[in-house]
Each structure stands twice: as structure tokens, then as C-alpha cells.
């Protein structure tokens, strides 16, 4: 993992639980398999389980050659696509991920964004600041509120399913689109299955939780964004590439829709991007996922997986190579 990641885990005490589950030396950090210190090379040669996190270098054939005893990779974060290569699967190495734990704060952020958009919280806060006095609330909030609003969830992923679960107690109409989900499956999740264009047309809020794949690039392009009703809100906590940023910016500049964007393409918009200043945009720097003490949740899951491995049990959160083609 990256040194910054290790230091953050240490600051939150997240490495303590991991040290209870395995013989772990927090000072032994590998950021590049190509330039290993002799001590690190010796430890890797003897390692049976590799603990990884954000910033992990790719597990290439050359890297794996330095770890002849490696039997498992436990990723104390979400996606493993950045570092688990085909060579890992070819070696028969088991892989586990804490994606399920990381899904929780993303879903919570999303639900907050949905409810705040219905209550027009961002608009109200800015209007209050501008007036610096009371202003007529009933006319300002006409058409707003969270009673029987329609929320469209794009993809029944770990996060999408959790969002649907958290929204169930509210008086909302829930739609879901996922090409791997049928109407019966959607009903089990408390939602109505809808084609993506239909979901866009009917939703007051659309929240995106699809994986980043070639076929999902610009899933919401100019044509599909134009289907959103006037006053709708687009929430993206998935990947910036799922939305055509240029087309979205044009819609937002018109004032027709609003957006809550925790991810963009590029990852950091240019300094002159209108997204920073538009009153109908809430732009955050990829904070929906685990941060602060939420790192403990992922570390706890990883520790449980390592404990299971030590006991000869299969991982609870094993990653299947075949599933990676349709996951984040």
C-alpha cells in the first residue's frame, strides 16, 4: 500500500486489530516490488498472506516470483482491479476484498444526498446566506420535499443494494436498473425494475452505482441527461467516467437540473471548471468512501478474513475472477 495509506490506518488504530490476527509488521511497507530492500525481500519470500490497501503496486508475474509461498491476498479496501492481475488467478491465489465494508459509507453519503436534494438543503442554505434574514419558505420550497419522490438507482451493486435497503423506510418510489437483475429480483430489493431511459425520465433523483467498464463509459451522455425531468438531481459516487462531464456541465449551466458529484472526469476538475462555483452543484473530492474511523470497519473485515484463513476456512468476502468483468 502507499505510505500515506499505512499512516492513515495507523492513526485510526486500524492496524491494531490486524496485528491481533496475523504476524504483522507495520513498518514493513512495500510500495514498489521493483526496488525491495533485502529485509523486505526476505519477508515477502516467506509470506503466505499479503495485506493490501490503496496504492498497492500491481501483482505482476515478476512481483509474484518474489513470493513463492503466497497463498492469499486480503485487500482491506474496495476494488482489487488496480493490483490483482491475471497472474494472481493463474497461480490459484485466493483473494478477499473489504468492498462490502466500504459500500456502507458510500451508501450513507448517497442517502444523505438524496434526502437533502428533496429538501433543497443546498439551495436553502445559499438563499439564507444571501438574504441574511428570513425569507418566504413555502413559495421557495414549492414542489420540493421527500414525500413520494421517485429515486432511480443505477446498478444493484454492493452499494446500490445498500442504498435501496436504507431508502426502504422512507415514503419514496424506488426504481432500479441493472442488466443482471430481473423484475422479481428488483421486487425483492423493494424496487421496480426499469429500463435505463425510463428510469431517467421518471426519476426526481438518479443515483449511479455502476462499475467502470468500457460499456458503461458515458452511460449518462447528452441524450440520456436530456431525459431527466426539469429540477431532477444526478448523484454520482461511482466513477467520473460514467457521466459525460461536458454534457453534464452544459445541463448544469442551464440550471435545468442539479448534481451531487463525489467523482468527476478528470478526477480533479480543471481550476476553471464551472463545477466549483455553480449554485446547483455540490462537488466533493471523493469523500463518500471510507475515511477517518471508517477505515476501522474495513480493517476489521480484513482481520476477520485473515483469521478465517488461519483456521483453514474459506473467505466470507472472496473475490471471484469471473465477477470482476461486471464489478467495480
ZABA-821889 format. One record per atom (N, C-alpha, C): z, y, x; residue in three letters. Coordinates in steps of 0.02 Angstrom, whole numbers, plus 50000, padded with zeros to 5 digits. Each point is the difference from the previous one (the first is absolute). Last residue first. Layout:
<rs>
ZYXAla;...
</rs>
This chain:
<rs>
495124983949151Unk;500035005950043Unk;500084998050073Unk;498724983149835Unk;500665003350002Unk;499995005750050Unk;498274982849953Unk;500095004149940Unk;500695003049997Unk;499234986350182Unk;499375003349982Unk;500075004349937Unk;501774986050089Unk;499935006550034Unk;499365003649980Unk;500744977449933Unk;500175005549955Unk;499885006850032Unk;499704979250118Unk;499485000649949Unk;500135006049954Unk;501584993850170Unk;499405003150028Unk;499465001149947Unk;502635000049951Unk;499464995249999Unk;499365003550025Unk;502805003950030Unk;499355003149990Unk;499474994650006Unk;502764999049926Unk;499464998050045Unk;499355003749982Unk;502495000649928Unk;499495005249995Unk;499444998750050Unk;501864985349981Unk;499965002249931Unk;499415004849990Unk;500124980450195Unk;500125007049985Unk;499965001249924Unk;500774975750090Unk;499405004249998Unk;500185007349983Unk;501724983750135Unk;499755001249933Unk;499385004350001Unk;501584992550182Unk;499454995549986Unk;499715000849931Unk;501745013150116Unk;500254994349962Unk;499464995049983Unk;499525020450110Unk;500474996550044Unk;500284993849967Unk;498595014349874Unk;499624996650052Unk;500474995950044Unk;500985013849840Unk;499674994349968Unk;499614996050053Unk;500945020050071Unk;500534995149987Unk;499704993749968Unk;498595018350030Unk;500154996950065Unk;500534994649992Unk;499495012849810Unk;499444995650017Unk;500124996550067Unk;501555016149929Unk;500044994149957Unk;499444995150016Unk;499985020750109Unk;500554995950025Unk;500084993649959Unk;498425016149929Unk;499774996650061Unk;500554995550028Unk;500555013349815Unk;499534994849980Unk;499764996150062Unk;501365018550039Unk;500394994649968Unk;499544994349980Unk;499015019650084Unk;500334996250053Unk;500404994249972Unk;499025014949849Unk;499484996050032Unk;500304995850056Unk;501435014949892Unk;499774995049951Unk;499484995450032Unk;500815018850120Unk;500484994549999Unk;499774994449953Unk;498865020950017Unk;499804995450053Unk;500474993950001Unk;500425018749862Unk;499574994949969Unk;499724995150051Unk;501325019850051Unk;500374993749991Unk;499614994749963Unk;498455017850100Unk;500735000650000Unk;500344993349989Unk;497644998649910Unk;500225004850050Unk;500775000249998Unk;497694986149881Unk;500684999750025Unk;500125005150056Unk;498025006249832Unk;500254993750027Unk;500695000750030Unk;498845019249918Unk;500184995549945Unk;500294993450024Unk;499085019750127Unk;500724998849997Unk;500204995049946Unk;497865012350102Unk;500104992750002Unk;500754998350001Unk;499475023849979Unk;499724996650059Unk;500204992750006Unk;499475017249776Unk;500554997850044Unk;499724995750057Unk;499305018249781Unk;499764996550060Unk;500594998350044Unk;499255008549740Unk;500604998550039Unk;499774995550057Unk;498645018149827Unk;500024994450048Unk;500704999550030Unk;499075017849855Unk;499984993849961Unk;500004993850044Unk;499965022850085Unk;500604999449958Unk;500034993649960Unk;498825004250249Unk;499835000049928Unk;500634999049958Unk;499854999950249Unk;500215006049964Unk;499874999949925Unk;499444982450169Unk;500665002550019Unk;500275005349952Unk;497774990549985Unk;500524995749973Unk;500705002450016Unk;497855009650078Unk;500315003049941Unk;500594995849974Unk;499225000550263Unk;499884996449937Unk;500355003549942Unk;499935005250247Unk;499725004549949Unk;499874996549933Unk;500874988450194Unk;500465005549987Unk;499755004749945Unk;499274974049995Unk;499915005750045Unk;500445005949980Unk;500884975849931Unk;499445004449983Unk;499935005650052Unk;500954975250040Unk;500265006849998Unk;499415004649984Unk;499454978149990Unk;500724999249988Unk;500355006749996Unk;497435001549939Unk;500384996550051Unk;500754999949985Unk;499574996849825Unk;499504998450051Unk;499685006550024Unk;502564992349884Unk;499375003649995Unk;499514997150052Unk;502624996449862Unk;499514997950050Unk;499355003749987Unk;501805004049863Unk;500414998250058Unk;499564997650057Unk;499705015249763Unk;499664996450054Unk;500494998950058Unk;499585007949728Unk;500574998750044Unk;499734995550055Unk;498735017849812Unk;500054994150043Unk;500675000050037Unk;498395011049770Unk;500515000950052Unk;500024993750042Unk;497965013249839Unk;500494994650006Unk;500505001850054Unk;498395016249938Unk;499944995549942Unk;500514994550001Unk;499475018850160Unk;500605000249959Unk;500004995249942Unk;498425004850192Unk;499815002349933Unk;500625000749955Unk;500224991050217Unk;499845007250005Unk;499825002949932Unk;500304976750019Unk;500645003550004Unk;499905007650004Unk;498114985850005Unk;500324999649934Unk;500655004050000Unk;498904998150206Unk;499605004149953Unk;500315000049931Unk;500954986050162Unk;500155007050014Unk;499625004649953Unk;499524977049992Unk;500665001549970Unk;500185007350011Unk;498044991950102Unk;499925000349928Unk;500665001849965Unk;500064996750232Unk;499585005949985Unk;499925000849925Unk;501134980850081Unk;500405006150008Unk;499605006249981Unk;499884974649915Unk;499535004550034Unk;500345006950003Unk;501364976349988Unk;499785005949962Unk;499535004150043Unk;501004980550085Unk;499854997749932Unk;499745005749956Unk;500815002150231Unk;499294998249993Unk;499814997749930Unk;502285005250074Unk;499595005949987Unk;499284998449986Unk;502044983349939Unk;499625001950059Unk;499555005849982Unk;502084995149863Unk;499714993950031Unk;499685001750066Unk;501035013949821Unk;500494998150053Unk;499744994050039Unk;499185019549804Unk;499764995350051Unk;500544999050053Unk;499435010649733Unk;500524998650050Unk;499724994950049Unk;499095018949802Unk;499834994350042Unk;500554999350053Unk;499805012149740Unk;500275000050068Unk;499794993650036Unk;499035016549775Unk;500254993650027Unk;500265001050072Unk;498885016649852Unk;500735000150004Unk;500304993650029Unk;497644997749892Unk;500265006450023Unk;500764999749999Unk;498854976550028Unk;500055005449950Unk;500245006550032Unk;498534981650135Unk;500695001549984Unk;500045005649948Unk;497944992450102Unk;500204996649938Unk;500725001649980Unk;498965007450205Unk;499785004149943Unk;500204996849933Unk;500374988650205Unk;500485005549992Unk;499825004349940Unk;498504983150062Unk;500604997349967Unk;500545005349991Unk;497985006050113Unk;499844997749932Unk;500634997749963Unk;500155006450230Unk;499895005749955Unk;499884997849928Unk;501324982050129Unk;499505004750027Unk;499905005649949Unk;501724979150053Unk;499975005849956Unk;499555005250034Unk;500104981050113Unk;500054997049934Unk;500005005549946Unk;499695000050254Unk;499805004949949Unk;499974996849931Unk;500294981250154Unk;499915006750028Unk;499725004649946Unk;500424976049981Unk;500435004849965Unk;499945007050029Unk;498824980550085Unk;499795001049931Unk;500455004849961Unk;500464994050230Unk;499355003349996Unk;499795001549928Unk;502584999350036Unk;499484995250014Unk;499335003649997Unk;502805003749967Unk;499445003350034Unk;499514994650022Unk;501664997549779Unk;499964999550073Unk;499415003850027Unk;501345007749771Unk;499524995050024Unk;500004999750076Unk;501195014149823Unk;500374995450043Unk;499564994350026Unk;500155025949852Unk;499584995350037Unk;500434995850047Unk;500165014949753Unk;500334998850064Unk;499674994250035Unk;499655019549788Unk;499724994150033Unk;500354999350067Unk;500455013249747Unk;500164999350072Unk;499664993650025Unk;499515006049787Unk;500275006650017Unk;500195000250074Unk;498094983149884Unk;500665001150032Unk;500175007350009Unk;497904988749913Unk;500564999949952Unk;500665002350029Unk;497864998250125Unk;499895004249940Unk;500635000749958Unk;500014985450190Unk;499955007050021Unk;499935004649939Unk;499964976949962Unk;500675002150021Unk;499995007450019Unk;497964990049955Unk;500385001049938Unk;500705002450016Unk;498644994050180Unk;499755006249969Unk;500395001549936Unk;500494979750109Unk;500235005750039Unk;499765006749969Unk;500534978949844Unk;499515001350051Unk;500185006650035Unk;502004986749888Unk;499445004549984Unk;499515000150059Unk;502424987449879Unk;499494999950052Unk;499425004549978Unk;502655002749936Unk;499364998149972Unk;499485000250056Unk;502794995250021Unk;499465004949999Unk;499394997249965Unk;502134989050073Unk;500175005349953Unk;499475005449993Unk;500014978750126Unk;500265005750039Unk;500185005949954Unk;499004980549911Unk;500634997750031Unk;500335005650040Unk;497865003849911Unk;500515000049947Unk;500684997850027Unk;498134998850142Unk;500205006949989Unk;500555000549948Unk;499024979050037Unk;500415002050057Unk;500255007149994Unk;498484992049839Unk;500654996649993Unk;500485002050056Unk;497775007850009Unk;500385003449947Unk;500694996949990Unk;499034996850243Unk;499674999749935Unk;500465003349948Unk;499555002250285Unk;500484999449945Unk;499614999649935Unk;499095004550220Unk;500294993350004Unk;500504998649944Unk;498885021350033Unk;499484995049990Unk;500254992850002Unk;501285022349913Unk;500004995950061Unk;499494994649989Unk;501285022449865Unk;499364997050019Unk;500094996350066Unk;501585010449777Unk;499944997550068Unk;499294997450011Unk;501765016649825Unk;499364996550012Unk;500014997550072Unk;501915009749806Unk;499834997950067Unk;499344996250001Unk;501595019249853Unk;499484994949992Unk;499764998250070Unk;502535009449933Unk;499355001350029Unk;499514994549979Unk;502615006449988Unk;499555000249942Unk;499305002050024Unk;501854986550158Unk;499825006649973Unk;499524999449942Unk;500894981450138Unk;500495002749952Unk;499805006649968Unk;498554988750167Unk;500074996549937Unk;500515003149952Unk;499365005750237Unk;499795004349944Unk;500134996949931Unk;500444988550209Unk;500455005749995Unk;499835004549941Unk;498604981350048Unk;500674997749981Unk;500485005949990Unk;497835004350081Unk;499984998049929Unk;500694997749976Unk;499785004950228Unk;499935006249960Unk;500014998349926Unk;499954982150150Unk;500675003149998Unk;499985006449959Unk;497974989050038Unk;500424996149955Unk;500705003049994Unk;498505009750154Unk;499775001049932Unk;500434996349949Unk;500394996550231Unk;500235006649978Unk;499805001249928Unk;499294980050100Unk;500735000250004Unk;500255006549968Unk;497694996949906Unk;500254998150066Unk;500764999549998Unk;498045004549832Unk;500654996649989Unk;500244997050066Unk;498205021249931Unk;500184994250042Unk;500704997549986Unk;499525022949906Unk;499424996950031Unk;500254994950052Unk;500985012549766Unk;500194997350065Unk;499404996250028Unk;500545020149803Unk;499554994850024Unk;500174998050070Unk;501225012349771Unk;499994999550073Unk;499554994150019Unk;500575017549777Unk;499674994050025Unk;499965000250076Unk;501825010849805Unk;499475001450048Unk;499704993450024Unk;501905003449843Unk;499364997049983Unk;499425002550043Unk;502015013850044Unk;500024995649942Unk;499304997749982Unk;500825015950177Unk;499884993050018Unk;500034995249942Unk;499305028350048Unk;500514995249980Unk;499804992850017Unk;498495023649932Unk;500314996250054Unk;500514995149973Unk;498755016349867Unk;499574994450021Unk;500294995950056Unk;500975023849984Unk;499624997149944Unk;499534994650026Unk;501605015050123Unk;500004992750003Unk;499624996749942Unk;500225024050021Unk;499804997850067Unk;499924992450002Unk;500845010949803Unk;499275000850009Unk;499764997250067Unk;502344998749964Unk;499634996149950Unk;499245001050006Unk;501585012550139Unk;499894993150018Unk;499564996249951Unk;500295026650085Unk;499974996049938Unk;499814992750014Unk;501385014150183Unk;499345000849970Unk;499954995249942Unk;501955012750183Unk;499824995349948Unk;499305001449975Unk;500415007150248Unk;500355001649937Unk;499794994749950Unk;498925002850209Unk;500695001550020Unk;500415002449940Unk;497544993450031Unk;500315004649951Unk;500685002650023Unk;498824984250136Unk;499575005949992Unk;500325005149953Unk;501054979050031Unk;500035003950062Unk;499605006549994Unk;499874984949823Unk;500685002850003Unk;500085004450062Unk;498014987749976Unk;500025005549952Unk;500685003550001Unk;499734980850131Unk;499615005550028Unk;500005006049953Unk;501074980349930Unk;500355002750058Unk;499635006050028Unk;498994988049825Unk;500585003749976Unk;500375003350058Unk;498174985650047Unk;499775006249968Unk;500605004349980Unk;500494978750084Unk;499725004350053Unk;499775006749971Unk;500784983749846Unk;500545002550043Unk;499735004850054Unk;499164987749787Unk;499715005950032Unk;500515003350047Unk;500144978949869Unk;500455005649986Unk;499755006550031Unk;498784980050038Unk;500055000849928Unk;500435006049980Unk;499854993950227Unk;499375002949978Unk;500015001149925Unk;501844989350100Unk;499995007150015Unk;499365003349977Unk;500204976649981Unk;500455003449953Unk;500015007550011Unk;498734986850150Unk;499734999449931Unk;500435003949951Unk;500734998450224Unk;499415004349995Unk;499724999949929Unk;501784985450050Unk;500235006949999Unk;499425004849991Unk;499474977650030Unk;500295001049933Unk;500265007249994Unk;499194993550211Unk;499475000449951Unk;500265001449930Unk;501524995950176Unk;499675006550010Unk;499475001049945Unk;500994979150007Unk;500485005049976Unk;499715007050006Unk;498774982050090Unk;500004999849927Unk;500465005249970Unk;500004997450232Unk;499355002749979Unk;499965000249924Unk;501904989950100Unk;500015007450002Unk;499345003149980Unk;500054975949998Unk;500495003049955Unk;500025007650005Unk;498654984950140Unk;499715001949936Unk;500495003849956Unk;500574989950211Unk;499715006750007Unk;499695002449935Unk;500884978150013Unk;500545004950005Unk;499735007150005Unk;498474982249996Unk;500355000249935Unk;500565005150002Unk;498804995250199Unk;499625004349954Unk;500355000649932Unk;500524988850224Unk;500485003249955Unk;499665004749951Unk;499114976250133Unk;499975007349996Unk;500535002649951Unk;499104976950167Unk;500395002649943Unk;499975007650002Unk;498694976350113Unk;500085007249997Unk;500395001849937Unk;499334977850185Unk;500235002349934Unk;500125007550002Unk;498234985150153Unk;500635003750002Unk;500185002549931Unk;498024987250093Unk;500474997149951Unk;500675003350001Unk;497905005150126Unk;500544996650035Unk;500494996649952Unk;498235013449917Unk;499704994250035Unk;500524995950037Unk;500625020449896Unk;499904994749951Unk;499714993750033Unk;500245018850136Unk;500674997949976Unk;499934994249952Unk;498075011050077Unk;500274995550051Unk;500694997449980Unk;498845016749875Unk;499774993249984Unk;500294994950049Unk;501475021949981Unk;499284998750007Unk;499834992849980Unk;502005020149969Unk;499904992849994Unk;499254998649998Unk;500785022650009Unk;500164996550063Unk;499914992449996Unk;499535016749821Unk;499885003850061Unk;500114996050063Unk;500394992049771Unk;499295000350019Unk;499885003450067Unk;502034995549857Unk;499944996950067Unk;499295000650027Unk;501675014849811Unk;499384996550017Unk;500014997250071Unk;502255009049936Unk;499544997849948Unk;499404996150025Unk;502414999450128Unk;499675005749966Unk;499504997149951Unk;501214987850176Unk;500525003449961Unk;499725006349969Unk;499004975350089Unk;499845007249998Unk;500505003549955Unk;499744976250148Unk;500365002949943Unk;499925007550004Unk;498814976150102Unk;500025007350005Unk;500345002649937Unk;499904974650145Unk;500035004149940Unk;500005007450018Unk;499824981950162Unk;499884996149939Unk;499995004349937Unk;499834999950295Unk;500055003949939Unk;499814995849939Unk;500024994850246Unk;500484996849954Unk;500045003549932Unk;498585007650186Unk;499814993149984Unk;500474996649949Unk;499295024750085Unk;500554997549957Unk;499864992849979Unk;498485013950126Unk;500635001350036Unk;500604997249962Unk;497804999149910Unk;500024995550059Unk;500655001050040Unk;499415014049815Unk;500314993749980Unk;500064995150058Unk;498875020550033Unk;500725001249989Unk;500354993549983Unk;497674999350021Unk;500315001250066Unk;500755001149993Unk;498704997849801Unk;500064993650037Unk;500335000950068Unk;500735018549831Unk;499354997550020Unk;500084993250034Unk;501425017149850Unk;500134993450028Unk;499334996650015Unk;500655027649987Unk;499654994249971Unk;500164993650037Unk;501855019749993Unk;499334999150029Unk;499684993749971Unk;501845015849870Unk;499934993850039Unk;499294999550028Unk;501025017549853Unk;499795001350068Unk;499944993850043Unk;501584998349792Unk;499485005050008Unk;499855001350074Unk;501084977149980Unk;500095005649954Unk;499445004950012Unk;501044972650070Unk;499545005650005Unk;500165005349948Unk;500944976150138Unk;500175005049950Unk;499565006150010Unk;499794972750067Unk;499865006950020Unk;500185004549941Unk;500714973850094Unk;499875004449944Unk;499895007050027Unk;500314983150153Unk;499764995749946Unk;499825004149939Unk;500225004650286Unk;500145002049931Unk;499684995149950Unk;499885001050250Unk;500514995549971Unk;500095001149925Unk;498505013250131Unk;499804993150014Unk;500474995149967Unk;500505023149995Unk;499464998249954Unk;499794992750009Unk;501575008950151Unk;500304999249933Unk;499474998049949Unk;499285004950220Unk;500404993949998Unk;500314998749932Unk;498825020050037Unk;499544994350001Unk;500384993549997Unk;501235019950020Unk;499714999349933Unk;499534994049996Unk;500895005650211Unk;500534997549956Unk;499734998849929Unk;498535009750161Unk;500154993050013Unk;500534997149954Unk;498545019949905Unk;500464999550057Unk;500164992650011Unk;497685008349881Unk;500684997449991Unk;500395000150065Unk;497695008249887Unk;500385002750057Unk;500734998049993Unk;498324993849838Unk;499605000150061Unk;500385002650060Unk;500774998749768Unk;500014993450032Unk;499635000050066Unk;501335019949865Unk;499344998450026Unk;500044993350037Unk;501905009149896Unk;499525004449966Unk;499284998550020Unk;502654988750002Unk;499314999250023Unk;499555004449957Unk;502804997350076Unk;499495002749954Unk;499314999150030Unk;502764995050030Unk;499384996850020Unk;499465001749948Unk;502255006949973Unk;499715003850056Unk;499344996950024Unk;501384990349826Unk;499655006049976Unk;499685004150056Unk;500554973549971Unk;500165005350048Unk;499625006349980Unk;500854975349877Unk;499565005850001Unk;500255005150050Unk;500284974749884Unk;500165002650067Unk;499515005850013Unk;500644994349744Unk;499624997450057Unk;500265002950065Unk;500955004949782Unk;499574994449981Unk;499654996850060Unk;501425019450012Unk;500424994649973Unk;499584993849987Unk;498965020150066Unk;500344997150058Unk;500474994349979Unk;498915012849835Unk;499524995750035Unk;500324996550060Unk;501245015949882Unk;499934993949960Unk;499514995250034Unk;500275021150101Unk;500634996250002Unk;499934993449964Unk;498325017650011Unk;499944994550048Unk;500634995850003Unk;499785019749863Unk;499594994649974Unk;499944994150048Unk;501135022950003Unk;500384993850005Unk;499624993949976Unk;499245023450027Unk;500224998149933Unk;500424993650001Unk;499065008750200Unk;500395005549971Unk;500284998249932Unk;498514984950110Unk;500655000250033Unk;500455005349967Unk;497774998649932Unk;500374994249977Unk;500714999950028Unk;498545016650078Unk;500195001349931Unk;500404994249971Unk;499124997650216Unk;500545004950000Unk;500235001749930Unk;498144985750029Unk;500614996750023Unk;500595004749997Unk;497885009149953Unk;500224995449947Unk;500664996750019Unk;498955013350160Unk;500275004349947Unk;500264995749942Unk;498874989450178Unk;500675002150020Unk;500335004249945Unk;498164982149927Unk;500025006250037Unk;500725001850016Unk;499364974149976Unk;500005005949957Unk;500005006250045Unk;
</rs>
